[in-house]
Amino acid sequence: MRWIQRFVDPLARGLLLLRTVSPEQAGLRLLGLAATVAALLLTMPGGLFSGLGPALLSLAAIAGLIASTLAPDSDLGLLAPAAVVLALVPQAELTVGRAVLVALCLLAAHCAWALAATIPLHSRLTRAAWALTGRAHLVVLVASAAGALLVLLVSRVDLGPWMLVPAVLALAALTVVVLPRRER
Amino acid sequence: MTSSPAPPSTTRRLRDRPSAALVRAGAVGGGGALLAVLVGRPLVLLVVVPLLVWAFVALLRRDPEGVPSARVAASRRIVEEGSSVAVDVRTGPGVLTAVTVPLTRHSDLTPPHGSLAGDGAVRIAVRARRWGRIAVGPLHVLASDPLGASRAQVEVAPVRVQVLPDASVLEAPVEVPTPIGVSGVHLSRRRGDGTALAEVRAFRPGDRLHRVNWRVTSRTGTLHTNATFTEQDTDVLIVTDTIADVLPAPWAGPDAPSSLDVTVRATAAVARHYLSAGDRVGVFDVGHLLGPVRPGTGPRQLRVLTDALSRAARDTGAPKPARRLRSVRPGTLVVVCSPLLAVPAIEQIGVLVAHGADVVVVDTLPASVGDTSVLQGRPLAVDGRASERFWAEAWALRRLQREETVRELRESGVSVTPWEGPSSLAPVLLSLTAARTAPRRRRS
């Protein structure tokens, strides 16, 4: 019976640990998981393992998803959204509607993982905390909508090969903004 | 009994660092945008725009000076058993503040796992279940922006709280067998100025005129006066036996008191009872956990006593020789709180009786220890495992041996009563007072 106990005891300890996970943490991780899976399914409508390329990207995304679920602060969490973007690049049949849905799913997953990484596993959030983070995410949502409209409008402008110039300038500006600064 | 709120403690300003989420948003967003530009696919850029915007908004909101420092304050530093203390942690408005406090023994946290996140301020409540000193912390404070893009962490020193023992009101009379003081509330056998009538006798020079009994005087024709018993205070000495702290049986429950808990609570209750009657109360510890407390009176003495009791800690060091009280004033009411296991404590009771003190013994051995009702003729199961050491049986035998000690104490005139709460001592103190008027047997 002792060998059964050796197997069952760690399992029981794990289940007890699960009971200490707060509803907020459980909800955030479920949201991240569901949104990432939705983004994957929307990205590969033909199936996650329909070919070698999609299979490799799906495996990478699943690995990143597992890492994020267990440790939302993990750097491996980069794999899932990167795999989604890489899977979309060669798709000529990508529509505006599908692109918007994938974007929303990626944003929802990213926000959920970011918030889950900020608070401990068994931490509760007060109403004031929800209101604070809700207001900040609302700003992001509105600004994203504006940014998406801008992209759609600019995409209709055809400058031919000169299109590269504003594109590079925009990228350079973005890089300068996003680059980490030396702390004083 | 409370104190004013403690002044808040401050820490240096916190320097925040980008989180993995910010790096992720920048890398995926920037990389996706680059790819979209290179392959000429604006719809791919549409997919990564929200991540780029998230990173951009987070960077715009970031304060280059860092996050406001964490300030910690406790609502009270001295509480009673069963009371709560609130620990407030503040950073600044608009800062998502997550505070985590490790679980502390003999206390309950709200929220239950001691971790809460709020907008610039977080309150964690700690309810102390047992007397003593508890350290709430160290507190781990994590301050980040509302998006979780940058964060700073700091560990703040524990907040120390003193928990006073529950000095429940004793449901017992304040009479003592032999008051030995000067002026108080206890009726003595001495004649003098008082309120209780002793006799009506002939007037003597020096008697007070307002005591003249005019009814008897008019009947007898001779001046008669009322003689009264004086009212005195007394000395109460509480002798505590902290030589060993006997823990309750495992099946008694998580909040079952040990012998030290019962000793401390009984001491606090008895002290409060007699101090409120104006008597002098002191404490002498046969062990080494409670320092001696000199006799004193009034509310100040109660504060000194409960402070000394709450500072006692369970000693896990090498055993030390027991202290001995060499003498005591005859007539002192001595309340001995002891589990009656250690020989020095039992010998001390004998010394006190021999010196003429009125001794009452409060039995502090936990009721679950040596309880024979749980014995079933086979090893007891604790937490699903059968014990191989037969502790329950051993303690049952020890308790039976101890019954001999209790019987001998009772035969020598010492009352022994288990502590079962505020009403425990009432019958014993009443019997002591009744014994004062009973014919006395010479103690040889």
Interface residues (C-beta under 8 A of the other chain):
Chain A: T20 S22 D73 S74 D75 G77 L78 P81 A82 V84 V85 L86 L88 V89 L94 T95 V96 A99 V100 V102 A103 L104 L106 L107 H110 C111 W113 A114 L115 A117 T118 I119 P120 H122 S123 R124 L125 T126 A128 A129 A131 L132 T133 R135 A136 H137 V139 V140 L141 A143 S144 G147 A148 V151 L152 V154 S155 M163 L164 A167 V168 A170 L171 L174 T175 V177 V178 P180 R181 E183 R184
Chain B: R15 P18 S19 A20 A21 V23 R24 A25 G26 A27 V28 G30 G31 G32 A33 L34 L35 A36 V37 V39 G40 R41 P42 L43 V44 L45 L46 V47 V48 V49 P50 L51 L52 V53 W54 A55 F56 V57 L59 R61 P64 G94 L96 A98 T100 P111 H113 S115 L116 A117 G118 D119 G120 V122 L142 S144 D145 P146 L147 G148 A149 R151
